[in-house]
Amino acid sequence: MAYTIAVLSQKGGTGKTTAVRTLADAFRRSEVRTLAVDLDPQGNLSDYFDLDPEVAPTIADVLAGRAKAPEAIHSDLIPANLSLAEAELMLGGKMGRELTLRRALAELPGEHDLILIDCPPSLGLLTVNALVAADRALVTAEAQYFALQGVEQAMEVVDLARDSLNPELGLLGVLLNLADMRTVHSREALASLQERFGGQVFETVIRASIAYAESAERARSILDYRPDLGADYISLAGEVLDRLPGFELARQRVLALDAGVRT
């Protein structure tokens, strides 16, 4: 049975979608069968994977009951587009609306080891659905003044989902993304997160670079476009697997991948 991770943030611009895209790449290259789920109506993750914007069915069809989750998998991705915004409105009036995604993913045939859910850059119904379907939550934060406030707001939603609908949900970790550790500002943001969340903050910090936007525009993984930057995400992938049960061998393969990228 797949281990499901919801990747979320309180707002956009925290590098969340790049994290999902690149972690999926790193895991797959380490022989971890990984399914990505685009749960953002903007469909940025689907674009990053270079999927046809007209591809169907999508996660919106799954949530609306027009398709089963296995039917919506395209190249190990369940895509999204703007029709997901309409599906979210429809969910608002549905009994048991917070459980819709969990029920849908339960119909997957068990061909994957990990499921990564790219949540929308808000803490609404779609994000709650992701957290109810997930085993762990990974919260991303941008290195800026309100980083701690944003993470605490995200954690309130994680706690709400755990207390009311998914008691097994846990925090996988907090990731400081898009940081320039040469600046006092970024170092202070990291220090505030570490003071508040301690060891739950990943040791890996993702460096800020315009190359991420360039790789997304070209629909190329940062592991190929800029391997030096990709090394950050490979290091993160190792930390993620180290915090999950049953992935010891996969973590060793990630470390080997890390060594190959850095040479």
Phi and psi in degrees as a GROMACS rama.xvg file:
@    title "Ramachandran Plot"
@    xaxis  label "Phi"
@    yaxis  label "Psi"
@TYPE xy
-69.989  146.256  ALA-2
-92.3971  126.708  TYR-3
-108.185  129.898  THR-4
-121.292  122.934  ILE-5
-93.8808  124.97  ALA-6
-105.67  118.954  VAL-7
-139.396  163.054  LEU-8
-151.213  162.127  SER-9
-75.0916  -22.7513  GLN-10
-151.555  173.801  LYS-11
-78.3857  170.642  GLY-12
84.0739  12.3078  GLY-13
-100.023  7.24171  THR-14
77.0295  18.1528  GLY-15
-61.9159  -47.5691  LYS-16
-66.1955  -39.3143  THR-17
-62.0022  -36.8862  THR-18
-62.8472  -45.1549  ALA-19
-64.6672  -45.7662  VAL-20
-59.4683  -46.9514  ARG-21
-78.3773  -35.9254  THR-22
-62.6715  -41.1731  LEU-23
-59.3186  -42.8227  ALA-24
-62.1588  -47.3405  ASP-25
-62.9798  -42.2391  ALA-26
-64.5543  -45.127  PHE-27
-63.371  -37.5597  ARG-28
-72.3404  -12.5052  ARG-29
-105.307  19.4504  SER-30
66.9092  26.4077  GLU-31
-99.2985  115.338  VAL-32
-71.1421  111.891  ARG-33
-121.92  127.25  THR-34
-104.548  130.112  LEU-35
-102.893  140.526  ALA-36
-122.897  119.184  VAL-37
-87.8774  109.255  ASP-38
-111.043  22.6553  LEU-39
-110.593  120.65  ASP-40
-55.8244  -21.377  PRO-41
-69.721  -21.6947  GLN-42
67.2303  25.9005  GLY-43
-65.623  -36.9727  ASN-44
-65.2652  -39.5462  LEU-45
-63.4776  -40.8633  SER-46
-63.3554  -41.7293  ASP-47
-62.48  -32.8948  TYR-48
-86.0535  4.93204  PHE-49
62.114  39.0645  ASP-50
-85.0656  144.628  LEU-51
-58.5485  126.815  ASP-52
-62.5815  -17.3574  PRO-53
-95.5055  5.86712  GLU-54
-60.721  145.515  VAL-55
-149.667  153.092  ALA-56
-76.1679  166.991  PRO-57
-120.36  -178.79  THR-58
-63.1327  -28.1244  ILE-59
-63.0605  -41.7666  ALA-60
-63.7693  -36.8075  ASP-61
-65.9109  -47.5618  VAL-62
-67.6452  -29.9656  LEU-63
-83.7725  -5.30858  ALA-64
83.6676  11.3962  GLY-65
-86.1101  -13.2819  ARG-66
-152.258  156.89  ALA-67
-89.3128  152.334  LYS-68
-54.844  -44.0194  ALA-69
-60.4729  -29.9005  PRO-70
-72.6705  -19.797  GLU-71
-95.8049  4.42526  ALA-72
-82.9319  123.683  ILE-73
-127.79  112.516  HIS-74
52.7491  49.0825  SER-75
61.2031  30.7383  ASP-76
-141.071  134.308  LEU-77
-97.4638  109.542  ILE-78
-83.452  172.34  PRO-79
-139.282  157.366  ALA-80
-149.002  -169.254  ASN-81
-63.5088  -18.224  LEU-82
-63.8474  -16.7399  SER-83
-66.8814  -30.3567  LEU-84
-63.0422  -40.2058  ALA-85
-65.9928  -40.519  GLU-86
-63.5768  -36.1501  ALA-87
-64.018  -41.0085  GLU-88
-62.4866  -40.4527  LEU-89
-62.7428  -39.4232  MET-90
-62.8722  -29.9262  LEU-91
-58.1043  -26.7003  GLY-92
-105.789  15.8858  GLY-93
-102.775  136.854  LYS-94
-65.198  134.536  MET-95
67.6024  31.5001  GLY-96
-59.9563  -31.9748  ARG-97
-71.0065  -15.1358  GLU-98
-97.7961  -1.06706  LEU-99
-60.9522  -47.0684  THR-100
-67.6645  -41.0009  LEU-101
-60.1817  -43.7571  ARG-102
-63.6756  -38.7506  ARG-103
-66.8861  -45.1649  ALA-104
-69.2842  -23.0237  LEU-105
-65.4364  -16.1074  ALA-106
-88.2423  -1.60688  GLU-107
-67.4864  147.256  LEU-108
-78.1455  1.93533  PRO-109
83.2748  28.6231  GLY-110
-90.4761  -1.48641  GLU-111
-120.916  152.738  HIS-112
-92.21  -35.5528  ASP-113
-132.17  145.964  LEU-114
-123.29  124.184  ILE-115
-108.511  122.409  LEU-116
-106.128  119.885  ILE-117
-89.2125  104.273  ASP-118
-78.5081  157.665  CYS-119
-67.6133  159.26  PRO-120
-79.2683  52.9692  PRO-121
-157.798  171.105  SER-122
-114.814  45.0406  LEU-123
-95.0515  -154.887  GLY-124
-64.2652  -37.866  LEU-125
-64.9197  -41.8021  LEU-126
-64.8113  -40.8559  THR-127
-61.0839  -41.839  VAL-128
-58.0502  -42.6625  ASN-129
-63.2799  -42.5728  ALA-130
-68.9423  -33.9825  LEU-131
-69.6599  -29.7472  VAL-132
-85.1987  -11.2929  ALA-133
-96.3737  158.173  ALA-134
-90.4812  -34.8747  ASP-135
-139.684  154.281  ARG-136
-114.738  134.366  ALA-137
-115.078  119.145  LEU-138
-104.338  127.655  VAL-139
-102.523  146.336  THR-140
-138.541  138.527  ALA-141
-84.9489  148.126  GLU-142
-77.3277  80.9906  ALA-143
-145.139  175.894  GLN-144
-58.2044  -37.8425  TYR-145
-96.2388  21.852  PHE-146
-57.159  -46.9521  ALA-147
-63.5318  -42.3067  LEU-148
-61.2479  -43.1962  GLN-149
-63.8491  -41.6504  GLY-150
-66.369  -40.925  VAL-151
-63.8964  -36.6744  GLU-152
-65.6612  -41.3126  GLN-153
-64.0519  -39.5293  ALA-154
-65.902  -30.4803  MET-155
-62.1272  -38.8293  GLU-156
-70.7654  -39.0347  VAL-157
-59.6253  -45.6538  VAL-158
-63.7286  -39.4469  ASP-159
-62.6251  -44.8676  LEU-160
-64.0968  -40.059  ALA-161
-66.526  -45.9817  ARG-162
-70.3137  -31.2128  ASP-163
-103.915  -31.343  SER-164
-136.676  -22.3997  LEU-165
-141.232  78.6075  ASN-166
-64.1824  -15.5665  PRO-167
-85.6772  -6.84388  GLU-168
-67.3273  133.866  LEU-169
-131.265  165.356  GLY-170
-87.3283  119.062  LEU-171
-74.8333  -41.4702  LEU-172
166.86  170.553  GLY-173
-114.834  127.55  VAL-174
-110.93  124.653  LEU-175
-86.3942  116.304  LEU-176
-113.721  154.168  ASN-177
54.2194  51.2953  LEU-178
-111.092  145.351  ALA-179
-113.496  95.5573  ASP-180
-71.6573  0.0316391  MET-181
-76.8749  -15.947  ARG-182
-97.5224  147.365  THR-183
-61.1219  -37.6681  VAL-184
-57.2157  -49.3214  HIS-185
-66.7769  -40.0872  SER-186
-64.759  -37.356  ARG-187
-68.7058  -37.448  GLU-188
-62.1536  -43.9228  ALA-189
-64.5215  -42.7304  LEU-190
-62.3767  -39.7207  ALA-191
-67.2304  -38.2381  SER-192
-66.3051  -42.7463  LEU-193
-66.2321  -37.3336  GLN-194
-64.9477  -37.775  GLU-195
-82.1279  -40.8661  ARG-196
-114.373  -3.91618  PHE-197
56.4629  -130.985  GLY-198
-68.9256  -6.26795  GLY-199
-73.3748  -16.4219  GLN-200
-79.7141  127.92  VAL-201
-62.4159  142.246  PHE-202
-67.3963  -33.378  GLU-203
-70.8775  131.201  THR-204
-115.097  130.338  VAL-205
-85.7137  121.319  ILE-206
-69.4081  143.696  ARG-207
-76.0508  140.007  ALA-208
-165.7  143.958  SER-209
-66.5157  -16.2863  ILE-210
-62.2924  -26.9492  ALA-211
-64.9519  -44.8918  TYR-212
-64.3061  -38.637  ALA-213
-65.1006  -40.8827  GLU-214
-68.9303  -35.8124  SER-215
-65.2522  -41.6711  ALA-216
-61.9098  -34.6176  GLU-217
-90.975  0.0617918  ARG-218
53.949  40.491  ALA-219
-117.719  140.749  ARG-220
-63.264  142.644  SER-221
-64.4977  -21.7097  ILE-222
-63.1357  -28.8782  LEU-223
-97.3727  -38.1441  ASP-224
-71.8637  -43.3535  TYR-225
-141.56  81.6273  ARG-226
-55.5806  -28.9411  PRO-227
-64.9146  -38.5672  ASP-228
-76.4092  -35.5069  LEU-229
-58.5076  -26.2507  GLY-230
-59.3859  -30.5824  ALA-231
-61.393  -44.7107  ASP-232
-72.8489  -31.1172  TYR-233
-65.8648  -40.1815  ILE-234
-61.8697  -42.7568  SER-235
-62.5953  -42.3456  LEU-236
-58.2419  -39.685  ALA-237
-63.0222  -41.2901  GLY-238
-64.8248  -41.5891  GLU-239
-60.2974  -48.804  VAL-240
-65.1811  -30.5878  LEU-241
-67.7149  -22.8365  ASP-242
-95.3361  0.786681  ARG-243
-112.611  144.102  LEU-244
-77.5031  140.484  PRO-245
87.2659  11.9735  GLY-246
-118.731  27.48  PHE-247
-62.3676  -45.5512  GLU-248
-66.2545  -39.3139  LEU-249
-62.7804  -37.3359  ALA-250
-63.0651  -38.0533  ARG-251
-63.3898  -37.3008  GLN-252
-68.7956  -34.799  ARG-253
-63.9635  -42.7071  VAL-254
-61.4806  -38.2969  LEU-255
-66.3118  -38.6302  ALA-256
-63.9896  -39.5316  LEU-257
-60.071  -45.4893  ASP-258
-61.5662  -37.6693  ALA-259
-68.746  -36.7347  GLY-260
-68.84  -37.392  VAL-261
-79.9951  -9.90217  ARG-262
